[in-house]
Amino acid sequence: MDKKNISNLNLGNLINKFNDIFYNITKKQSLIYQINTFLKKMKFPYGLVPPIKIVNSFGGSEFIKIGKDFSKYFKKFGYLRRDHKVLEVGCGIGRMALPLTKYLKFGKYEGFDIVQDWIIWCKENITPRYPNFYFQLADIYNKSYNPKGKLKASEYQFPYEDESFDLVFLTSVFTHMLPNDLDHYMSEISRVLKKNGICFISYFLLNKESIQLLNKKLSSLDFRYKFEGYRTINADVPEAAIAYEISIIQEFYNKHNWMKGFDIYTKLDKRLNGRR
């Protein structure tokens, strides 16, 4: 075998080895690739594509649909107008903010969250395109989402003036908060909400129907750990997901004088899968 053939053989082995390594790497990333491809095929609206890994934790392929659905709820139940001032408590990666960018033409949006990376992305990508949309970090401790947070949720003061907003909404926020923290947030919401304003909140609620579904193992979230007034899927990290008894929520509503003019809307599907 001459030197030329030896050289070609060595090069061939090198290429094959590289292909094997590349295949193993791409195989591990296949899920991310599939989600990315799916979103591109959907022609992701708003001209913005959040990081795929984070999108997956906010509903994955349902990311866009969930945002659009809730935008409709805000208009139907929250009487949202184009000139309203809106506060989103727990804005995440912009799942709710993005569809509102096309609607709040003459209004103002404020959002805060406890996860720094999410806020950075929103500030760098949404605000430059939509200057009436503002985002800020609340460095609040949460055992599940921000274990290094310096502030307590039960003591955190929302960084806004009294009676500033026409609509305050929280989606999948109280589903990760303990009773004392939830109670304090309701107090702050009352403070920043205008007198005739509306608050829209989603919960995991425990009633006769949902408890029956849980007992039959028909829930995608297993709220097996029982505490006073609520259940969780993780006894060590209860903030992972929390379901409240309706009576507890009603007690809080009475305490903050919310029952007059406020209603509890529940929409439970057969799997209690979080689409409140």
Secondary structure in CASP SS format (residue, H / E / C, confidence):
PFRMAT SS
TARGET T0000
AUTHOR 0000-0000-0000
METHOD secondary structure of the structure
MODEL  1
M C 1.00
D C 1.00
K H 1.00
K H 1.00
N H 1.00
I H 1.00
S H 1.00
N H 1.00
L H 1.00
N H 1.00
L H 1.00
G H 1.00
N H 1.00
L H 1.00
I H 1.00
N H 1.00
K H 1.00
F H 1.00
N H 1.00
D H 1.00
I H 1.00
F H 1.00
Y H 1.00
N H 1.00
I H 1.00
T H 1.00
K H 1.00
K H 1.00
Q C 1.00
S H 1.00
L H 1.00
I H 1.00
Y H 1.00
Q H 1.00
I H 1.00
N H 1.00
T H 1.00
F H 1.00
L H 1.00
K H 1.00
K H 1.00
M C 1.00
K C 1.00
F C 1.00
P H 1.00
Y H 1.00
G H 1.00
L C 1.00
V C 1.00
P C 1.00
P C 1.00
I H 1.00
K H 1.00
I H 1.00
V H 1.00
N H 1.00
S H 1.00
F C 1.00
G C 1.00
G H 1.00
S H 1.00
E H 1.00
F H 1.00
I H 1.00
K H 1.00
I H 1.00
G H 1.00
K H 1.00
D H 1.00
F H 1.00
S H 1.00
K H 1.00
Y H 1.00
F H 1.00
K H 1.00
K H 1.00
F H 1.00
G C 1.00
Y C 1.00
L C 1.00
R C 1.00
R C 1.00
D C 1.00
H C 1.00
K E 1.00
V E 1.00
L E 1.00
E E 1.00
V E 1.00
G C 1.00
C C 1.00
G C 1.00
I C 1.00
G C 1.00
R C 1.00
M C 1.00
A H 1.00
L H 1.00
P H 1.00
L H 1.00
T C 1.00
K C 1.00
Y C 1.00
L C 1.00
K C 1.00
F C 1.00
G C 1.00
K E 1.00
Y E 1.00
E E 1.00
G E 1.00
F E 1.00
D E 1.00
I C 1.00
V C 1.00
Q H 1.00
D H 1.00
W H 1.00
I H 1.00
I H 1.00
W H 1.00
C H 1.00
K H 1.00
E H 1.00
N H 1.00
I C 1.00
T C 1.00
P C 1.00
R C 1.00
Y C 1.00
P C 1.00
N C 1.00
F E 1.00
Y E 1.00
F E 1.00
Q E 1.00
L E 1.00
A C 1.00
D C 1.00
I E 1.00
Y C 1.00
N E 1.00
K C 1.00
S C 1.00
Y C 1.00
N E 1.00
P C 1.00
K C 1.00
G C 1.00
K C 1.00
L E 1.00
K C 1.00
A C 1.00
S C 1.00
E C 1.00
Y C 1.00
Q C 1.00
F C 1.00
P C 1.00
Y C 1.00
E C 1.00
D C 1.00
E C 1.00
S C 1.00
F E 1.00
D E 1.00
L E 1.00
V E 1.00
F E 1.00
L E 1.00
T C 1.00
S C 1.00
V C 1.00
F H 1.00
T H 1.00
H H 1.00
M C 1.00
L C 1.00
P H 1.00
N H 1.00
D H 1.00
L H 1.00
D H 1.00
H H 1.00
Y H 1.00
M H 1.00
S H 1.00
E H 1.00
I H 1.00
S H 1.00
R H 1.00
V H 1.00
L E 1.00
K E 1.00
K E 1.00
N E 1.00
G E 1.00
I E 1.00
C E 1.00
F E 1.00
I E 1.00
S C 1.00
Y C 1.00
F C 1.00
L E 1.00
L E 1.00
N C 1.00
K H 1.00
E H 1.00
S H 1.00
I H 1.00
Q H 1.00
L H 1.00
L H 1.00
N H 1.00
K C 1.00
K C 1.00
L C 1.00
S C 1.00
S C 1.00
L C 1.00
D C 1.00
F C 1.00
R C 1.00
Y E 1.00
K E 1.00
F E 1.00
E C 1.00
G C 1.00
Y E 1.00
R E 1.00
T E 1.00
I C 1.00
N C 1.00
A C 1.00
D C 1.00
V C 1.00
P H 1.00
E H 1.00
A H 1.00
A C 1.00
I E 1.00
A E 1.00
Y E 1.00
E E 1.00
I H 1.00
S H 1.00
I H 1.00
I H 1.00
Q H 1.00
E H 1.00
F H 1.00
Y H 1.00
N H 1.00
K H 1.00
H C 1.00
N C 1.00
W C 1.00
M C 1.00
K C 1.00
G C 1.00
F C 1.00
D C 1.00
I C 1.00
Y C 1.00
T C 1.00
K C 1.00
L C 1.00
D C 1.00
K C 1.00
R C 1.00
L C 1.00
N C 1.00
G C 1.00
R C 1.00
R C 1.00
END
